[in-house]
Amino acid sequence: MSTKINFDNDIAGDFPIHSEVVKIGANQNLKRGAILAVNSAGADKGLVLVAGDAKPVARLMADVNTGADGGYALVARTGCFADGSIVIGEGANVQTVKDELAARCLFFKAVDGVKD
């Protein structure tokens, strides 16, 4: 029997979720499901939306909108989530991001009702 899951319930498996509150970079307006990378440029070293070939390190667990000083948000470091919940930036490749996160025990799978 298949359970219909929507974005509000995007956990897609029984793999344990390890989460923590981390610093988010300045001027970020991110939606839950955003895949984050380390910002190594400038004085603000918070996590930002993964783009290009940046290495993903976490998945955002709730929407966040930071100002000029950045902010803090809850991220998942491990877990299993719906494919359709992934949010990535320009130039990032979804499959590459998923493969790199799998090495960190962050997994994604197709789930009915959660669409791109």
N, CA, C and O atoms as a printed pandas DataFrame, in Angstrom:
     atom_number atom_name residue_name chain_id  residue_number  x_coord  y_coord  z_coord
0              1         N          MET        A               1    0.843   -1.180    0.000
1              2        CA          MET        A               1    0.000    0.000    0.000
2              3         C          MET        A               1    0.886    1.241    0.000
3              4         O          MET        A               1    1.808    1.353    0.808
4              5         N          SER        A               2    0.607    2.153   -0.892
5              6        CA          SER        A               2    1.389    3.377   -1.016
6              7         C          SER        A               2    0.727    4.514   -0.238
7              8         O          SER        A               2   -0.488    4.701   -0.301
8              9         N          THR        A               3    1.532    5.256    0.481
9             10        CA          THR        A               3    1.041    6.414    1.218
10            11         C          THR        A               3    1.376    7.656    0.419
11            12         O          THR        A               3    2.522    7.840    0.007
12            13         N          LYS        A               4    0.394    8.507    0.196
13            14        CA          LYS        A               4    0.630    9.755   -0.529
14            15         C          LYS        A               4    1.378   10.713    0.391
15            16         O          LYS        A               4    0.933   10.987    1.505
16            17         N          ILE        A               5    2.499   11.213   -0.071
17            18        CA          ILE        A               5    3.325   12.125    0.710
18            19         C          ILE        A               5    3.423   13.438   -0.047
19            20         O          ILE        A               5    3.589   13.439   -1.267
20            21         N          ASN        A               6    3.325   14.546    0.657
21            22        CA          ASN        A               6    3.500   15.841    0.008
22            23         C          ASN        A               6    4.726   16.536    0.583
23            24         O          ASN        A               6    5.388   15.995    1.469
24            25         N          PHE        A               7    5.029   17.712    0.095
25            26        CA          PHE        A               7    6.234   18.418    0.518
26            27         C          PHE        A               7    6.250   18.661    2.019
27            28         O          PHE        A               7    7.325   18.724    2.616
28            29         N          ASP        A               8    5.090   18.797    2.642
29            30        CA          ASP        A               8    5.040   19.008    4.080
30            31         C          ASP        A               8    5.419   17.754    4.858
31            32         O          ASP        A               8    5.603   17.817    6.074
32            33         N          ASN        A               9    5.537   16.630    4.184
33            34        CA          ASN        A               9    5.931   15.383    4.817
34            35         C          ASN        A               9    6.904   14.682    3.869
35            36         O          ASN        A               9    6.586   13.627    3.319
36            37         N          ASP        A              10    8.079   15.262    3.679
37            38        CA          ASP        A              10    8.995   14.798    2.641
38            39         C          ASP        A              10   10.065   13.826    3.119
39            40         O          ASP        A              10   11.021   13.559    2.392
40            41         N          ILE        A              11    9.922   13.297    4.325
41            42        CA          ILE        A              11   10.825   12.255    4.777
42            43         C          ILE        A              11   10.446   10.985    4.037
43            44         O          ILE        A              11    9.281   10.588    4.028
44            45         N          ALA        A              12   11.440   10.340    3.411
45            46        CA          ALA        A              12   11.133    9.258    2.485
46            47         C          ALA        A              12   11.689    7.905    2.912
47            48         O          ALA        A              12   11.706    6.973    2.108
48            49         N          GLY        A              13   12.133    7.777    4.127
49            50        CA          GLY        A              13   12.675    6.500    4.561
50            51         C          GLY        A              13   12.943    6.482    6.046
51            52         O          GLY        A              13   12.719    7.465    6.752
52            53         N          ASP        A              14   13.428    5.340    6.507
53            54        CA          ASP        A              14   13.672    5.151    7.929
54            55         C          ASP        A              14   15.096    5.472    8.349
55            56         O          ASP        A              14   15.443    5.282    9.515
56            57         N          PHE        A              15   15.926    5.950    7.443
57            58        CA          PHE        A              15   17.305    6.241    7.805
58            59         C          PHE        A              15   17.311    7.372    8.828
59            60         O          PHE        A              15   16.613    8.369    8.644
60            61         N          PRO        A              16   18.083    7.237    9.899
61            62        CA          PRO        A              16   18.066    8.258   10.964
62            63         C          PRO        A              16   18.445    9.645   10.457
63            64         O          PRO        A              16   19.364    9.805    9.653
64            65         N          ILE        A              17   17.726   10.626   10.940
65            66        CA          ILE        A              17   18.020   12.027   10.607
66            67         C          ILE        A              17   18.873   12.609   11.722
67            68         O          ILE        A              17   18.464   12.640   12.883
68            69         N          HIS        A              18   20.055   13.067   11.358
69            70        CA          HIS        A              18   20.899   13.814   12.289
70            71         C          HIS        A              18   20.802   15.266   11.855
71            72         O          HIS        A              18   21.133   15.599   10.717
72            73         N          SER        A              19   20.356   16.123   12.741
73            74        CA          SER        A              19   20.204   17.529   12.383
74            75         C          SER        A              19   20.942   18.399   13.389
75            76         O          SER        A              19   21.227   17.983   14.512
76            77         N          GLU        A              20   21.240   19.604   12.959
77            78        CA          GLU        A              20   21.900   20.576   13.826
78            79         C          GLU        A              20   21.615   21.976   13.314
79            80         O          GLU        A              20   21.273   22.171   12.147
80            81         N          VAL        A              21   21.760   22.936   14.193
81            82        CA          VAL        A              21   21.611   24.341   13.820
82            83         C          VAL        A              21   22.975   24.850   13.376
83            84         O          VAL        A              21   23.975   24.687   14.075
84            85         N          VAL        A              22   22.992   25.472   12.195
85            86        CA          VAL        A              22   24.249   25.967   11.625
86            87         C          VAL        A              22   24.083   27.407   11.144
87            88         O          VAL        A              22   22.968   27.904   10.988
88            89         N          LYS        A              23   25.216   28.058   10.916
89            90        CA          LYS        A              23   25.213   29.429   10.375
90            91         C          LYS        A              23   24.893   29.379    8.885
91            92         O          LYS        A              23   25.454   28.577    8.139
92            93         N          ILE        A              24   23.981   30.250    8.473
93            94        CA          ILE        A              24   23.602   30.400    7.067
94            95         C          ILE        A              24   24.171   31.733    6.584
95            96         O          ILE        A              24   24.137   32.725    7.311
96            97         N          GLY        A              25   24.683   31.753    5.380
97            98        CA          GLY        A              25   25.307   32.950    4.815
98            99         C          GLY        A              25   24.367   34.133    4.697
99           100         O          GLY        A              25   23.147   33.996    4.794
100          101         N          ALA        A              26   24.951   35.277    4.487
101          102        CA          ALA        A              26   24.211   36.532    4.375
102          103         C          ALA        A              26   23.331   36.552    3.125
103          104         O          ALA        A              26   23.659   35.958    2.098
104          105         N          ASN        A              27   22.213   37.249    3.245
105          106        CA          ASN        A              27   21.298   37.521    2.128
106          107         C          ASN        A              27   20.826   36.260    1.411
107          108         O          ASN        A              27   20.779   36.223    0.181
108          109         N          GLN        A              28   20.483   35.245    2.164
109          110        CA          GLN        A              28   19.968   33.996    1.613
110          111         C          GLN        A              28   18.463   33.919    1.859
111          112         O          GLN        A              28   18.005   34.126    2.983
112          113         N          ASN        A              29   17.704   33.626    0.825
113          114        CA          ASN        A              29   16.263   33.386    0.933
114          115         C          ASN        A              29   16.043   31.976    0.418
115          116         O          ASN        A              29   15.888   31.758   -0.783
116          117         N          LEU        A              30   16.031   31.006    1.348
117          118        CA          LEU        A              30   16.058   29.595    0.977
118          119         C          LEU        A              30   14.808   28.866    1.435
119          120         O          LEU        A              30   14.257   29.161    2.496
120          121         N          LYS        A              31   14.371   27.923    0.640
121          122        CA          LYS        A              31   13.208   27.091    0.950
122          123         C          LYS        A              31   13.664   25.768    1.553
123          124         O          LYS        A              31   14.774   25.302    1.292
124          125         N          ARG        A              32   12.804   25.176    2.355
125          126        CA          ARG        A              32   13.086   23.856    2.899
126          127         C          ARG        A              32   13.416   22.911    1.742
127          128         O          ARG        A              32   12.776   22.953    0.691
128          129         N          GLY        A              33   14.416   22.066    1.948
129          130        CA          GLY        A              33   14.862   21.167    0.898
130          131         C          GLY        A              33   16.069   21.690    0.144
131          132         O          GLY        A              33   16.670   20.966   -0.650
132          133         N          ALA        A              34   16.432   22.960    0.390
133          134        CA          ALA        A              34   17.617   23.518   -0.265
134          135         C          ALA        A              34   18.846   22.713    0.142
135          136         O          ALA        A              34   19.029   22.383    1.314
136          137         N          ILE        A              35   19.675   22.406   -0.832
137          138        CA          ILE        A              35   20.924   21.712   -0.584
138          139         C          ILE        A              35   22.002   22.780   -0.411
139          140         O          ILE        A              35   22.143   23.680   -1.238
140          141         N          LEU        A              36   22.758   22.661    0.677
141          142        CA          LEU        A              36   23.688   23.711    1.053
142          143         C          LEU        A              36   25.137   23.298    0.893
143          144         O          LEU        A              36   25.490   22.124    1.010
144          145         N          ALA        A              37   25.972   24.300    0.620
145          146        CA          ALA        A              37   27.419   24.121    0.502
146          147         C          ALA        A              37   28.089   25.178    1.366
147          148         O          ALA        A              37   27.456   26.157    1.762
148          149         N          VAL        A              38   29.358   24.980    1.654
149          150        CA          VAL        A              38   30.118   25.943    2.446
150          151         C          VAL        A              38   30.470   27.138    1.576
151          152         O          VAL        A              38   30.958   26.978    0.457
152          153         N          ASN        A              39   30.221   28.339    2.095
153          154        CA          ASN        A              39   30.596   29.572    1.416
154          155         C          ASN        A              39   32.020   29.904    1.829
155          156         O          ASN        A              39   32.261   30.278    2.977
156          157         N          SER        A              40   32.949   29.773    0.921
157          158        CA          SER        A              40   34.349   30.040    1.259
158          159         C          SER        A              40   34.803   31.422    0.816
159          160         O          SER        A              40   35.980   31.756    0.947
160          161         N          ALA        A              41   33.890   32.228    0.295
161          162        CA          ALA        A              41   34.249   33.562   -0.186
162          163         C          ALA        A              41   33.809   34.627    0.816
163          164         O          ALA        A              41   32.763   34.493    1.450
164          165         N          GLY        A              42   34.591   35.660    0.952
165          166        CA          GLY        A              42   34.223   36.781    1.798
166          167         C          GLY        A              42   34.334   36.475    3.277
167          168         O          GLY        A              42   34.805   35.408    3.672
168          169         N          ALA        A              43   33.899   37.415    4.083
169          170        CA          ALA        A              43   34.009   37.297    5.533
170          171         C          ALA        A              43   32.937   36.379    6.114
171          172         O          ALA        A              43   33.131   35.804    7.185
172          173         N          ASP        A              44   31.816   36.237    5.422
173          174        CA          ASP        A              44   30.719   35.416    5.935
174          175         C          ASP        A              44   30.910   33.982    5.491
175          176         O          ASP        A              44   30.813   33.687    4.300
176          177         N          LYS        A              45   31.178   33.092    6.418
177          178        CA          LYS        A              45   31.487   31.707    6.086
178          179         C          LYS        A              45   30.311   30.760    6.270
179          180         O          LYS        A              45   30.518   29.551    6.380
180          181         N          GLY        A              46   29.096   31.264    6.307
181          182        CA          GLY        A              46   27.927   30.407    6.496
182          183         C          GLY        A              46   27.618   29.554    5.285
183          184         O          GLY        A              46   28.189   29.747    4.212
184          185         N          LEU        A              47   26.712   28.610    5.463
185          186        CA          LEU        A              47   26.283   27.753    4.355
186          187         C          LEU        A              47   25.369   28.528    3.408
187          188         O          LEU        A              47   24.610   29.400    3.829
188          189         N          VAL        A              48   25.457   28.194    2.128
189          190        CA          VAL        A              48   24.660   28.841    1.085
190          191         C          VAL        A              48   24.121   27.780    0.141
191          192         O          VAL        A              48   24.558   26.631    0.182
192          193         N          LEU        A              49   23.178   28.155   -0.706
193          194        CA          LEU        A              49   22.617   27.242   -1.699
194          195         C          LEU        A              49   23.731   26.701   -2.601
195          196         O          LEU        A              49   24.540   27.464   -3.129
196          197         N          VAL        A              50   23.762   25.387   -2.769
197          198        CA          VAL        A              50   24.779   24.773   -3.620
198          199         C          VAL        A              50   24.560   25.234   -5.066
199          200         O          VAL        A              50   23.433   25.245   -5.561
200          201         N          ALA        A              51   25.643   25.611   -5.726
201          202        CA          ALA        A              51   25.587   26.053   -7.120
202          203         C          ALA        A              51   26.865   25.601   -7.812
203          204         O          ALA        A              51   27.885   25.357   -7.168
204          205         N          GLY        A              52   26.793   25.494   -9.121
205          206        CA          GLY        A              52   27.970   25.081   -9.883
206          207         C          GLY        A              52   28.494   23.748   -9.398
207          208         O          GLY        A              52   27.734   22.795   -9.225
208          209         N          ASP        A              53   29.807   23.683   -9.176
209          210        CA          ASP        A              53   30.413   22.425   -8.729
210          211         C          ASP        A              53   30.760   22.445   -7.236
211          212         O          ASP        A              53   31.589   21.656   -6.782
212          213         N          ALA        A              54   30.132   23.341   -6.479
213          214        CA          ALA        A              54   30.348   23.378   -5.025
214          215         C          ALA        A              54   29.945   22.046   -4.413
215          216         O          ALA        A              54   29.042   21.378   -4.917
216          217         N          LYS        A              55   30.599   21.660   -3.345
217          218        CA          LYS        A              55   30.349   20.380   -2.686
218          219         C          LYS        A              55   29.218   20.511   -1.672
219          220         O          LYS        A              55   29.328   21.304   -0.736
220          221         N          PRO        A              56   28.142   19.759   -1.833
221          222        CA          PRO        A              56   27.019   19.829   -0.901
222          223         C          PRO        A              56   27.369   19.195    0.443
223          224         O          PRO        A              56   28.094   18.202    0.503
224          225         N          VAL        A              57   26.840   19.789    1.529
225          226        CA          VAL        A              57   27.147   19.278    2.862
226          227         C          VAL        A              57   25.914   19.054    3.730
227          228         O          VAL        A              57   26.007   18.381    4.757
228          229         N          ALA        A              58   24.762   19.601    3.346
229          230        CA          ALA        A              58   23.583   19.498    4.209
230          231         C          ALA        A              58   22.312   19.816    3.432
231          232         O          ALA        A              58   22.353   20.335    2.316
232          233         N          ARG        A              59   21.165   19.485    4.067
233          234        CA          ARG        A              59   19.837   19.788    3.512
234          235         C          ARG        A              59   19.092   20.657    4.514
235          236         O          ARG        A              59   19.008   20.321    5.696
236          237         N          LEU        A              60   18.553   21.773    4.041
237          238        CA          LEU        A              60   17.819   22.701    4.893
238          239         C          LEU        A              60   16.480   22.095    5.316
239          240         O          LEU        A              60   15.750   21.557    4.483
240          241         N          MET        A              61   16.155   22.182    6.613
241          242        CA          MET        A              61   14.952   21.559    7.147
242          243         C          MET        A              61   13.763   22.514    7.253
243          244         O          MET        A              61   12.634   22.060    7.436
244          245         N          ALA        A              62   13.988   23.821    7.144
245          246        CA          ALA        A              62   12.902   24.801    7.211
246          247         C          ALA        A              62   13.312   26.043    6.418
247          248         O          ALA        A              62   14.500   26.340    6.285
248          249         N          ASP        A              63   12.330   26.756    5.899
249          250        CA          ASP        A              63   12.618   27.983    5.162
250          251         C          ASP        A              63   13.438   28.935    6.027
251          252         O          ASP        A              63   13.273   28.978    7.246
252          253         N          VAL        A              64   14.321   29.694    5.389
253          254        CA          VAL        A              64   15.111   30.701    6.104
254          255         C          VAL        A              64   15.351   31.890    5.177
255          256         O          VAL        A              64   15.575   31.729    3.977
256          257         N          ASN        A              65   15.299   33.073    5.757
257          258        CA          ASN        A              65   15.579   34.307    5.033
258          259         C          ASN        A              65   16.531   35.119    5.900
259          260         O          ASN        A              65   16.140   35.638    6.946
260          261         N          THR        A              66   17.790   35.227    5.459
261          262        CA          THR        A              66   18.786   35.927    6.269
262          263         C          THR        A              66   19.016   37.336    5.746
263          264         O          THR        A              66   18.749   37.639    4.583
264          265         N          GLY        A              67   19.503   38.168    6.609
265          266        CA          GLY        A              67   19.843   39.537    6.241
266          267         C          GLY        A              67   21.328   39.665    5.977
267          268         O          GLY        A              67   22.012   38.680    5.696
268          269         N          ALA        A              68   21.815   40.881    6.070
269          270        CA          ALA        A              68   23.216   41.177    5.770
270          271         C          ALA        A              68   24.190   40.475    6.711
271          272         O          ALA        A              68   25.351   40.269    6.358
272          273         N          ASP        A              69   23.733   40.107    7.899
273          274        CA          ASP        A              69   24.606   39.445    8.866
274          275         C          ASP        A              69   24.482   37.928    8.841
275          276         O          ASP        A              69   25.140   37.247    9.627
276          277         N          GLY        A              70   23.657   37.387    7.959
277          278        CA          GLY        A              70   23.430   35.955    7.930
278          279         C          GLY        A              70   22.459   35.558    9.027
279          280         O          GLY        A              70   21.788   36.414    9.603
280          281         N          GLY        A              71   22.379   34.287    9.315
281          282        CA          GLY        A              71   21.465   33.797   10.329
282          283         C          GLY        A              71   21.767   32.357   10.666
283          284         O          GLY        A              71   22.842   31.846   10.352
284          285         N          TYR        A              72   20.815   31.704   11.306
285          286        CA          TYR        A              72   20.982   30.308   11.709
286          287         C          TYR        A              72   19.746   29.519   11.308
287          288         O          TYR        A              72   18.637   30.052   11.271
288          289         N          ALA        A              73   19.955   28.229   11.008
289          290        CA          ALA        A              73   18.834   27.382   10.613
290          291         C          ALA        A              73   19.171   25.926   10.900
291          292         O          ALA        A              73   20.335   25.553   11.047
292          293         N          LEU        A              74   18.122   25.115   10.976
293          294        CA          LEU        A              74   18.254   23.684   11.195
294          295         C          LEU        A              74   18.514   22.988    9.864
295          296         O          LEU        A              74   17.785   23.201    8.895
296          297         N          VAL        A              75   19.551   22.158    9.816
297          298        CA          VAL        A              75   19.862   21.382    8.618
298          299         C          VAL        A              75   19.964   19.907    8.976
299          300         O          VAL        A              75   20.235   19.549   10.122
300          301         N          ALA        A              76   19.744   19.063    7.983
301          302        CA          ALA        A              76   19.953   17.624    8.136
302          303         C          ALA        A              76   21.332   17.294    7.589
303          304         O          ALA        A              76   21.720   17.745    6.511
304          305         N          ARG        A              77   22.066   16.493    8.361
305          306        CA          ARG        A              77   23.366   15.991    7.916
306          307         C          ARG        A              77   23.247   14.550    7.429
307          308         O          ARG        A              77   24.073   14.090    6.641
308          309         N          THR        A              78   22.213   13.831    7.900
309          310        CA          THR        A              78   21.905   12.488    7.428
310          311         C          THR        A              78   20.397   12.358    7.333
311          312         O          THR        A              78   19.666   13.152    7.924
312          313         N          GLY        A              79   19.923   11.358    6.592
313          314        CA          GLY        A              79   18.496   11.094    6.477
314          315         C          GLY        A              79   18.135   10.650    5.073
315          316         O          GLY        A              79   18.990   10.578    4.191
316          317         N          CYS        A              80   16.855   10.354    4.876
317          318        CA          CYS        A              80   16.344    9.947    3.574
318          319         C          CYS        A              80   15.127   10.813    3.253
319          320         O          CYS        A              80   14.144   10.810    3.994
320          321         N          PHE        A              81   15.196   11.547    2.155
321          322        CA          PHE        A              81   14.182   12.530    1.798
322          323         C          PHE        A              81   13.674   12.304    0.372
323          324         O          PHE        A              81   14.297   11.588   -0.412
324          325         N          ALA        A              82   12.559   12.911    0.054
325          326        CA          ALA        A              82   11.944   12.800   -1.265
326          327         C          ALA        A              82   12.761   13.548   -2.321
327          328         O          ALA        A              82   13.207   14.674   -2.101
328          329         N          ASP        A              83   12.945   12.893   -3.477
329          330        CA          ASP        A              83   13.624   13.524   -4.613
330          331         C          ASP        A              83   13.022   14.886   -4.946
331          332         O          ASP        A              83   13.743   15.852   -5.197
332          333         N          GLY        A              84   11.707   14.948   -4.945
333          334        CA          GLY        A              84   11.005   16.159   -5.351
334          335         C          GLY        A              84   11.198   17.333   -4.419
335          336         O          GLY        A              84   10.783   18.446   -4.741
336          337         N          SER        A              85   11.820   17.115   -3.271
337          338        CA          SER        A              85   12.023   18.207   -2.319
338          339         C          SER        A              85   13.367   18.899   -2.502
339          340         O          SER        A              85   13.646   19.884   -1.818
340          341         N          ILE        A              86   14.202   18.406   -3.409
341          342        CA          ILE        A              86   15.546   18.965   -3.597
342          343         C          ILE        A              86   15.473   20.333   -4.272
343          344         O          ILE        A              86   14.795   20.506   -5.285
344          345         N          VAL        A              87   16.188   21.301   -3.691
345          346        CA          VAL        A              87   16.316   22.645   -4.267
346          347         C          VAL        A              87   17.813   22.913   -4.420
347          348         O          VAL        A              87   18.556   22.884   -3.439
348          349         N          ILE        A              88   18.253   23.175   -5.655
349          350        CA          ILE        A              88   19.659   23.473   -5.903
350          351         C          ILE        A              88   19.785   24.751   -6.702
351          352         O          ILE        A              88   18.818   25.218   -7.304
352          353         N          GLY        A              89   20.988   25.317   -6.705
353          354        CA          GLY        A              89   21.245   26.563   -7.404
354          355         C          GLY        A              89   21.704   26.354   -8.833
355          356         O          GLY        A              89   21.844   25.225   -9.302
356          357         N          GLU        A              90   21.934   27.453   -9.508
357          358        CA          GLU        A              90   22.321   27.462  -10.908
358          359         C          GLU        A              90   23.633   26.719  -11.134
359          360         O          GLU        A              90   24.607   26.906  -10.405
360          361         N          GLY        A              91   23.636   25.879  -12.153
361          362        CA          GLY        A              91   24.835   25.164  -12.539
362          363         C          GLY        A              91   25.087   23.879  -11.765
363          364         O          GLY        A              91   25.980   23.112  -12.127
364          365         N          ALA        A              92   24.319   23.624  -10.704
365          366        CA          ALA        A              92   24.475   22.380   -9.955
366          367         C          ALA        A              92   23.707   21.277  -10.666
367          368         O          ALA        A              92   22.652   21.525  -11.250
368          369         N          ASN        A              93   24.228   20.077  -10.619
369          370        CA          ASN        A              93   23.611   18.923  -11.261
370          371         C          ASN        A              93   22.954   18.064  -10.186
371          372         O          ASN        A              93   23.620   17.636   -9.243
372          373         N          VAL        A              94   21.655   17.808  -10.317
373          374        CA          VAL        A              94   20.903   17.070   -9.297
374          375         C          VAL        A              94   21.526   15.709   -9.022
375          376         O          VAL        A              94   21.715   15.347   -7.860
376          377         N          GLN        A              95   21.848   14.948  -10.061
377          378        CA          GLN        A              95   22.394   13.605   -9.846
378          379         C          GLN        A              95   23.751   13.660   -9.151
379          380         O          GLN        A              95   24.020   12.851   -8.262
380          381         N          THR        A              96   24.598   14.589   -9.537
381          382        CA          THR        A              96   25.900   14.739   -8.900
382          383         C          THR        A              96   25.740   15.111   -7.430
383          384         O          THR        A              96   26.435   14.573   -6.568
384          385         N          VAL        A              97   24.824   16.033   -7.149
385          386        CA          VAL        A              97   24.549   16.437   -5.767
386          387         C          VAL        A              97   24.069   15.239   -4.956
387          388         O          VAL        A              97   24.540   15.017   -3.841
388          389         N          LYS        A              98   23.136   14.465   -5.508
389          390        CA          LYS        A              98   22.624   13.287   -4.805
390          391         C          LYS        A              98   23.733   12.268   -4.548
391          392         O          LYS        A              98   23.803   11.693   -3.463
392          393         N          ASP        A              99   24.585   12.044   -5.524
393          394        CA          ASP        A              99   25.685   11.093   -5.359
394          395         C          ASP        A              99   26.662   11.556   -4.276
395          396         O          ASP        A              99   27.107   10.751   -3.458
396          397         N          GLU        A             100   26.993   12.834   -4.271
397          398        CA          GLU        A             100   27.921   13.360   -3.264
398          399         C          GLU        A             100   27.313   13.319   -1.862
399          400         O          GLU        A             100   28.016   13.045   -0.889
400          401         N          LEU        A             101   26.016   13.589   -1.755
401          402        CA          LEU        A             101   25.369   13.538   -0.445
402          403         C          LEU        A             101   25.211   12.104    0.058
403          404         O          LEU        A             101   25.209   11.873    1.267
404          405         N          ALA        A             102   25.078   11.139   -0.853
405          406        CA          ALA        A             102   24.972    9.737   -0.432
406          407         C          ALA        A             102   26.214    9.318    0.352
407          408         O          ALA        A             102   26.116    8.529    1.292
408          409         N          ALA        A             103   27.370    9.834   -0.026
409          410        CA          ALA        A             103   28.600    9.532    0.703
410          411         C          ALA        A             103   28.565   10.106    2.122
411          412         O          ALA        A             103   29.332    9.678    2.985
412          413         N          ARG        A             104   27.682   11.067    2.360
413          414        CA          ARG        A             104   27.507   11.671    3.688
414          415         C          ARG        A             104   26.288   11.085    4.410
415          416         O          ARG        A             104   25.891   11.575    5.467
416          417         N          CYS        A             105   25.704   10.041    3.834
417          418        CA          CYS        A             105   24.510    9.376    4.398
418          419         C          CYS        A             105   23.268   10.262    4.350
419          420         O          CYS        A             105   22.409   10.187    5.228
420          421         N          LEU        A             106   23.181   11.092    3.327
421          422        CA          LEU        A             106   21.978   11.859    3.017
422          423         C          LEU        A             106   21.457   11.289    1.709
423          424         O          LEU        A             106   22.093   11.439    0.665
424          425         N          PHE        A             107   20.297   10.632    1.761
425          426        CA          PHE        A             107   19.772    9.906    0.615
426          427         C          PHE        A             107   18.468   10.518    0.116
427          428         O          PHE        A             107   17.758   11.194    0.861
428          429         N          PHE        A             108   18.163   10.269   -1.162
429          430        CA          PHE        A             108   16.940   10.763   -1.781
430          431         C          PHE        A             108   16.324    9.638   -2.601
431          432         O          PHE        A             108   17.039    8.862   -3.235
432          433         N          LYS        A             109   14.988    9.552   -2.588
433          434        CA          LYS        A             109   14.312    8.565   -3.420
434          435         C          LYS        A             109   12.982    9.129   -3.869
435          436         O          LYS        A             109   12.429   10.045   -3.260
436          437         N          ALA        A             110   12.482    8.553   -4.960
437          438        CA          ALA        A             110   11.188    8.985   -5.514
438          439         C          ALA        A             110   10.068    8.623   -4.552
439          440         O          ALA        A             110   10.043    7.528   -3.989
440          441         N          VAL        A             111    9.150    9.553   -4.373
441          442        CA          VAL        A             111    8.027    9.357   -3.476
442          443         C          VAL        A             111    6.783    9.899   -4.165
443          444         O          VAL        A             111    6.795   11.021   -4.671
444          445         N          ASP        A             112    5.694    9.103   -4.191
445          446        CA          ASP        A             112    4.432    9.563   -4.767
446          447         C          ASP        A             112    3.993   10.852   -4.092
447          448         O          ASP        A             112    4.050   10.961   -2.868
448          449         N          GLY        A             113    3.562   11.816   -4.867
449          450        CA          GLY        A             113    3.008   13.042   -4.314
450          451         C          GLY        A             113    4.017   14.136   -4.055
451          452         O          GLY        A             113    3.625   15.264   -3.759
452          453         N          VAL        A             114    5.314   13.843   -4.155
453          454        CA          VAL        A             114    6.334   14.872   -3.995
454          455         C          VAL        A             114    6.985   15.039   -5.353
455          456         O          VAL        A             114    7.766   14.192   -5.787
456          457         N          LYS        A             115    6.661   16.134   -6.022
457          458        CA          LYS        A             115    7.108   16.355   -7.396
458          459         C          LYS        A             115    8.072   17.523   -7.469
459          460         O          LYS        A             115    8.052   18.432   -6.639
460          461         N          ASP        A             116    8.924   17.471   -8.496
461          462        CA          ASP        A             116    9.868   18.575   -8.749
462          463         C          ASP        A             116    9.119   19.841   -9.081
463          464         O          ASP        A             116    9.736   20.878   -9.325
